[in-house]
Amino acid sequence: MALAIKSIPTLYGKEATQFREEAERVEREYDARPKEDITKDALYVAMKKMLQRSGLN
């Protein structure tokens, strides 16, 4: 029994250009955001304490 091959949706023209530009804009914004130190995060600190209490760290 053969399975039907589904077509892969592809963008062309104006829609493809808009999609690419939006993806590039989002990537630039992500790269430009300030980097944060995860070790200062309250959830990270709580996880480290939990691991120490359980002897896993």
Secondary structure by P-SEA (a helix, b strand, c coil): cbbbbbbccccccaaaaaaaaaaaaaaaaaaacccccccccaaaaaaaaaaaaaccc
